[in-house]
């Protein structure tokens, strides 16, 4: 009589829950805990097999988290991920726009056209600018320090 035994790797679903998936949150523009996704924690282990049937686990190789919505795999640390707040997203957007060469007054108007009121727009821009302003001598537009030339008249700015 022959006994066939060996080992093989196997993935086992350990537990599930809800978490903030970085991929789903960024695609859906989700902030805070508005909508968490379901996940499955998967354990990868080596199993002893008898006649190709896994009998018992003798070595855990690792664990990972799989988002049930987008099917992306993540390290277990993703369970601690907190998406950026709305204020952090606005600050990041304002900073990116200013550094790309958008004049300060134009950005305030752009924010107002997106539904912010005058105070919110001005405050969001001022929090990023923080007094670091350089002006174009030709068209008199204000930019954040670090911008090298005016995006309107192409005049070189003196920082």
FIBA-210082 format. One record per atom (N, C-alpha, C): y, z, x. Coordinates in steps of 0.1 Angstrom, whole numbers, plus 2048, in hexadecimal, padded with zeros to 3 digits. Atoms other than C-alpha are relative to their C-alpha. Last residue first. Layout:
// residues N
YZX ...
END
This chain:
// residues 159
8067F3804 B587CB870 80780A808 8007F77F4 B6D7AC873 7FC80E7FB 7FA7F3803 B62793859 80080880C 8067F57F8 B5D76E862 80780D7FD 7F87FA7F6 B6A757846 7F980C807 8078017F3 B4F745833 80880580C 7F880A7F8 B67742815 7FA7FE80E 7F7809808 B527527FA 8077F5808 80980A807 B3476280C 8087F67F7 7FD80180E B4C772824 7F87F67FA 7F680A805 B3D776846 8018007F1 7F98077F5 B2B79185B 80B7F67FB 80080E804 B217AB841 8097F8809 80D8067FC B1B7CB853 7FF7F27FC 8008027F1 B367DF842 7F27FB804 8057F57F9 B337DA81C 8007FD80F 80F8007FD B497BF80E 7FC80D807 8067F57F8 B6C7BD7FF 7F17FF801 80B7F9806 B7D79D7F4 7FA80A809 7FD7F2804 BA0794800 7F58077F8 80180080F B9A76E801 80180E7FA 7FC80C807 BA7768824 7FF8017F1 7F28027FF BA778A835 8057F47F8 7FE80E7FB B84792829 80F7FE800 7FA80A809 B817B8825 8017F2807 7F980A7F7 B697D1835 8057F57F6 7FB80C805 B5D7F0822 8077F880B 80280A7F6 B4880D82C 8037F27FC 7F48027F8 B57826814 7FF7F680C 7FC7F47FA B36832806 80C7FE80A 7F58047F6 B2A80F7FF 80580C807 8068077F5 B0981A7EF 80B7FD80B 80A7F87F9 B168357D9 7FA7FA80C 7FA7F77F7 B358207D2 7F6809807 7FB8077F4 B208047C4 80680A80A 80C8057F9 B0D81A7AB 8047F980D 8077F47FA B2D82D7A1 7F47FB809 7F87FC7F5 B4080C79A 7F980C808 80080B7F6 B247FF785 80880480C 80E8017FA B1E81F772 8007F680B 8027F47F8 B4482576C 7F27FF807 7F78007F5 B4A80175F 7FD80C80A 7F27FF803 B2C801748 80880080D 7FA7F37FB B0A7F3751 80F8017FC 8007F580A AFB7D873C 80580D804 80E7FC803 AF17BC754 7FF80C7F7 80680A808 B147AD752 7F18027FD 7FB7FF80E B227CE75E 7FA7F57F7 8067F5806 B0B7CD77C 8058027F2 80E804802 B177AA785 7F880B7F9 80080980C B3B7B5781 7F27FB7FC 7FD7F780B B357D279A 8007F77F3 80C7F9803 B237B97B1 80380A7F4 809809807 B417A17B0 7F38087FC 7FB80280D B597BD7B9 7F77F77F7 8017F4808 B447C77D7 8057FE7F1 7F47F8800 B407A47E5 7FF80C7F6 7F980080D B1C7987E8 80D809801 7F3806800 B1379380C 8077FF7F3 80280F7FF AED79980E 80E7F97FF 8048047F2 AF47BD818 7FE7F1801 7F47FF7F7 B077C37F7 7FD7FB80E 7F580A803 AEB7B57E2 80C801809 80480E7FC AD07C87F4 80A7F67FD 8008017F2 AE37E97F1 7FC7F2805 7F28017FC AEA7E47CC 8017FE80F 7FB80D804 AC57DC7C5 80E7FE805 80680A7F7 AB97FB7D9 8057F27FD 7FA7FF7F3 AD28117C7 7FA7F680A 7F2806801 AC88037A5 80680180E 80180F801 AA38097AD 80D7FA800 8048057F2 AAA82D7BA 7FE7F07FF 7F47FF7F7 ABE83479A 7FC7FB80E 7F780B804 AA1827784 80C800809 7F87FE80C A8983E796 8097F47FD 7F27FD7FE A718307B0 8078037F2 7F780C7FF A4C8317A8 80E805801 7F67FE80B A398517B1 8097F4801 7F4809801 A1A84C7C6 8088027F4 7F37F87FE A0486B7CB 80C7F77FE 7FF7F780C 9E585A7BC 80C808801 7F880780A 9EB83E7D6 8018097F3 7F37FB800 9DE8567F1 8097FA7F5 7FF7F480A 9BB84D7E7 80E806800 8047F47F9 9BF82B7F9 80280B7F6 7F77F87F8 9C380E7E1 7F980C807 8067F47FA 9B07F27D1 80A807809 7FD7FE7F2 9C07D97B9 7FA80D805 80C8017F8 9AE7D1798 80380180F 7FE80B7F7 9CF7CB786 7F57FE809 7F780A806 9C97E1767 8007F3809 80780780A 9AB7F6772 8087F57F9 7F880080C 9BC800792 7F87F87F6 7FF80E806 9A18077AC 8088017F3 7FB80180E 9A48267C2 8017F27FB 7F4808803 99082A7E2 8038007F1 7FC80180F 9768407F1 80D7F87FF 7F27FF804 964841812 8027FF7F2 7F98087F7 94383D826 80F8007FD 7F4806807 931859815 8087F980A 7F38017F8 90F85E825 80B7FA7F8 8007F87F4 8ED869818 80C7FF809 7F58027F7 8ED85D7F4 7FF80980C 7F57F67FE 8CD85E7E1 80A7FC80B 8067F3804 8B28477D2 80B80B802 7F97F57FA 8C18247D2 7FB80E7FB 7F97F880A 8A680C7C6 80780C807 7F3806803 89C7F17DF 8088077F5 80380C807 8777FC7DF 80D7FA7FA 80F801800 88481E7EB 7FD7F57F6 80780880A 8A881F7F5 7F1800801 80E8027FC 8BC839808 7FA7F97F4 80B7FA807 8E18357FF 7F27FD806 80D8067FC 900830813 7F58077F9 80A7F77F9 920838801 7F47F8804 80980A7F9 9408287F4 7F7809808 8057FA7F4 95183F7DA 7F67F5806 80D8057FC 96782F7C0 7FC80680D 8037FC7F2 9838407AE 7F27FC803 80D7FB7FD 98B82D78E 7FF80380F 8068037F3 9AE828781 7F2805800 80D7F97FE 9C1827760 7FA7FB80E 80C808801 9E581C762 7F4808802 80A7FF7F5 A0483175C 7F47F77FD 80C806804 A21826746 7F680180C 80080880D A42836744 7F37FB7FC 80D800807 A3A85075F 8007F87F3 8057F3803 A58849776 7F27FE7FA 7FB7F57F9 A65825776 7FA80D7FB 8027F2806 A5380676C 80680A809 7F47F97FE A5F7E3776 80080E7FA 7FB7FD80E A407D3767 80D807801 80080C808 A367C2788 8078027F2 7F68097FB A417DF79D 8017F37F8 7F37FB801 A2F7F9789 80B7F6804 7FD80180F A0F7E4786 80E8057FE 80080E804 A0D7DF7AC 8057FF7F1 7F48077FA A168037B5 8027F27FC 80480B7F7 9FD81179C 80C7F9806 7F680A7FF A0A83278E 7FC7F580A 7F78007F4 9EB845786 80B7F67FF 7F4809801 9D384D76A 80980380C 7F47F9803 9B085B76C 80B7F67FE 7F5808805 98D852776 80C8087FD 7F87FA80B 970861789 80B7F67FC 8007F2800 9548597A1 8078067F4 7F47FB807 94B83579B 7FF80F800 8037F880C 93082D7B5 80E8047FA 7F47FA805 9318127D0 7FD8077F2 7FF80180F 91180C7E3 80D8067FC 7F47FB805 907806807 8027FE7F1 7F680A804 8E380180F 80D8077FC 7F37FA804 8C681381F 8097F47FC 7F58047F8 8A180D824 80D8077FC 7F57F7800 87F811815 80B7FB809 7F48077FB 8627FB80C 80B80A7FE 7F47F9805 84180D809 80C7FA806 7F38017F8 8237F780D 80B8087F9 7F4800808 800800800 80C800809 
END
